[in-house]
């Protein structure tokens, strides 16, 4: 996607942390 990927990555990072 465009920025959706970045948002998903951010959410994933927050979830991991």
NUMI-518316 format. One record per residue (C-alpha): residue in three letters; x, y, z. Coordinates in Angstrom, 1 decimal, decimal comma. Example, Ala and Ser with C-alpha at 12.3 -4.5 7.8 and 13.67 -1.06 7.14 Angstrom:
BEGIN
+-----+--------+--------+--------+
! res !      u !      v !      w !
+-----+--------+--------+--------+
! ala !   12,3 !   -4,5 !    7,8 !
! ser !   13,7 !   -1,1 !    7,1 !
+-----+--------+--------+--------+
//
This chain:
BEGIN
+-----+--------+--------+--------+
! res !      u !      v !      w !
+-----+--------+--------+--------+
! unk !    0,0 !    0,0 !    0,0 !
! unk !    1,0 !    3,6 !    0,5 !
! unk !    1,1 !    4,6 !    4,1 !
! unk !   -1,1 !    1,8 !    5,4 !
! unk !    2,0 !   -0,4 !    5,4 !
! unk !    3,9 !    2,1 !    7,6 !
! unk !    0,9 !    2,2 !   10,0 !
! unk !    0,8 !   -1,6 !   10,1 !
! unk !    4,5 !   -1,7 !   10,8 !
! unk !    4,1 !    0,9 !   13,6 !
! unk !    1,3 !   -1,1 !   15,1 !
! unk !    3,3 !   -4,3 !   14,9 !
! unk !    6,3 !   -2,7 !   16,6 !
! unk !    4,1 !   -1,3 !   19,4 !
! unk !    2,5 !   -4,8 !   19,7 !
! unk !    5,9 !   -6,4 !   20,0 !
! unk !    7,1 !   -3,9 !   22,5 !
+-----+--------+--------+--------+
//
